[in-house]
């Protein structure tokens, strides 16, 4: 069966015009209708708060070090307070990324995607709406978790030389950067889920890109590794919320541009497959 494209708004099976607002509202309702959505969001915030608090309260100037912090925050350096507060960022990234995969690939597993695309024949508005729902929502929720982790951490670091306050130079930018990074990870999950159309494969792709690829990059010869490593997705992403720019890493602005480029590339691949292949 062929489909004729017109210049006007798409019309779904109900005969009503398909609008961007309607698709967005539909994806919002579908997102909150699943119990796994809010459970995963809560778990991501809990990871930020718990790991950040534990890292801060157990820090010791005699042997403490930043855990899973951004580049440039070496042990004993002024960036450690932020690094410790963001010790749970890796686990939070996994949580919101998996949530993005579930939001897109989950419909292929249940078969609901056929009903979705019957109502929205253009297909692409569905992809954009999913990204528009999960991205800002994950960033806002992550911002709450990041802020709570930092403020709790200041109590644990009270009296330490690395202690920082919310008003110190660079701290607000780093905390907001962490939230933006997590929002982009959620969008990346949506793109990967739509691209591979399998929950298991989407999660595996996410883990491989964010957590395994940097390790494989370390196997490259020294000069080649130094040239490529800063542009790998997770390395570029973590530089977004680095309090201090480390030697050989990207600046926060450059890291944001590079990581957003990776997300856009995955989104473009998902869009092409949506338009070119059957569901």
N, C-alpha and C positions, 0 to 999 in steps of 0.2 A: 504494500500500500504506500503510495507516495503522499507527500505533504506539500502543500503550496504555501510559500511564505508571503506574507503581506506586510505592508508598511505600518499597519495599525497594530494595536495591542493584541497579544495572543488571546485566544479564546479557548477555555478549557472544555471538558466534557459536559459541564453543566450549562454551557452556553454563556457564562459570564466572562467578562474581560479579566484577564490575568494581570494584576498590577504588582509592582514591586513591593508595595506596602502589604498587600495581601499575602504574598509569598513569605515575606519576612514575619508576619504575624503567625502564619502557619508553622514555620520552623521554630518560632519561639514557643508555641504551644506544644509541639512535638518534643522539644528539648525538655521542658519541665514535666511532661507526662511520664517520663522515664525516671524511676527511682534512682537508677545508677548515675544520673546527671548530678543531682545535688549531693549524693554520697561521695562521688569522686571530687567534686569541688571542695567539700568539707575536708576530705582526706588531704587534698593538696595544701589547703590552708593550715591544717594540723601539722603537716610535714614541715612547713616553714617555721611555724611557731615552736614546735617541740625541738627540732634539731638546732634551730637558732638559739633557743634558750639554753639547751644543754651545753652547746659549744661555748656560750658566753659564761655560764655559771661555773663551768669546769676549767676555764682558762686559767693558766698560771704563767706569770712572767718568767718563771724558771724554765719552763719547757712547753708552754702553750704555743699553738700554731693555728693558723687559719685552716678551717676544714671546708673543702669544696668551695672556696671563695673565688672571686674573680681574679684575673691576672693582675699582677702588680701589687698584690697584698701579701707580701712576704711576712714571715714570722717576726714579730716585734716592730713591724712598720706601722705607720699611722693609718693604713687601710685595714688593719686587722679587725677593728670593731665592726665595720661593715661586713667584712668577710665572714666573721663569726655569726653575725645576724642572718646572713644568707646561706648558712651551711646546709639548709634543707632545700636549696633551689634546684638541685639535681633531681630530687625526688618529686618536687612540685612540678618540674618540667615534664617528668614522665607521666604524672597524673593528668595534667591538662592536655598533654599530647594524646594520650590514650583516649581521653574524653572526646577530643576532636575526631579521632579515628572512628570511635563508636557512633558518633553523630552522623557520619557519612556512610561508612561501610556497613554499619548495622542494618540499614534499610535493605541492602542487597541480600543479607543473610535471611531476613524475614520475608522478603518478597514485596515489602511495602513500597519499594522504589517504583514498581510498575504503576501503582496508584498515584504516586507523587508526580511522575512524568506524564501520566494521562491527564492530570489536572493542570500541569505546567508543561505544555509541549515544547517550549523553548529550551528547557533543561538547564541552561546556564544560570538563569535567575535563582534556581534552587541552590546551586553551588555558592553563588555570591551571598545568598541569604544565610546559609549555614555559617559561612565565614563571618558575616556581619553580626550574627548572634553570639557565637562562641568567642570571637576575638576580644571585643570590648568587655564582655562579661568576665572572661578569664582574667583580663588585665585588672579590672576593678576589684574582683575578689582577691587576686594576688596582691594588689596594693594594700588591702586590709591586712593580709597575712604578713607581708613584708614589714609594714609599719608596726604591727603588734610584736613581731619578732625583734625588731630593732629596739623598741621602747622597753621591752622586757629585758633585752640584753644589756641595756645601759645600767640596769639595777645590778646585774651580775658582774659588770665590769667597773662598778663604782670604786674609785680609788686607784684603778690601774692606769698606767701611763698611756695605754692605747685607747682609753675611753674617749668617745665622741658624743656630741649632742646632736639633736636633730637640726639645729641651726648652723652647725659647722660647715665650712666651705666644702662643697661637693657631695655632702651626704644626701640632701633631697634629690639631687640628680641621679645618684646611684640607686636609691630606693625606687624612684619612678622608672628608671631604666630596667630594673629587675622585673617590675610589673609589666612593662611593655614587652620585654623579652618573652615572658610567660604567655602573654596574649598572642604573640606571633607563633609560639610553639603550638598553641591550640589550633591556630589557623593552618599551620603546617600539617597537623594531624588530620584535619578535614580534607586537605588537598591529597594527602597520601592515601587516605581511605577511599576517596573517590577515584583515585588513579588505579589502585590495585583491586578495589572492589571486594576485599576480604578483610575481615577484622584481624585475623591472625597475621596475615601478610602485611597489613597496614601497621600493626604494632611492631612487628619485626623490622620493617623498614624504618620506622621512627627510631627504634633503639639502635639500629645499625648506623643511621646518619648522625645521631646526637652523641652516642656513647662509644661505639666501636670504631667508627671512622678515625677519630683522633689517635687511637691506639695504633691503628694500621699505619697512619701517617708517620708515627715515630719510627717505623721500620725503614723509612726512606733515608738515603744518604744525608749527612748533616746539612749541607748547603741547600739541597732540594727541600728538605723538611722545613728549614727556616723560611724558605720562600713561600711554601704552600700552606704551612700550618695555620698562620693567622687568618686565612680565608676559609678554613673549614667551618661548617655551620655552627657547631657548638663553641668553637674558639672565638669566632666573630661575634656570636651571641653573648658570650660571657663578658666580652670587652665592653658591651653596652653599659653594664652596671659596675665596671671597675672603678674604684675610687681614684686610683692612680694608674696612669698608662705605663705598663711595663715595657722594657726594651724588647723590640721584636713583635709586639702586639699592635693591634689596630687602636685608633682613638675611638672613644664612644660613638661619635657620629659616623665614622667610617664603618665600625662594627655593625651599627644599626642598618646602614645602607647595604652592606654585604649580606647580612642575615635576611633582611627583607627581600633582597634579590633571590636568595635561595627559596624563600617561601613563595615568591611570585613565580619562580621557575616551576615549582611543584604544582602551583595552581594552574599555570598555563598547560602543563601536561594533562592535568585532570580535565580541564576544559576541552582540550582537543579530543580526548578519549570520549567524553560525554557526547560531543557532536558527531564523532565519526563512527562510533560503534553502538550496537544494540545493548540494552540493559539485560 
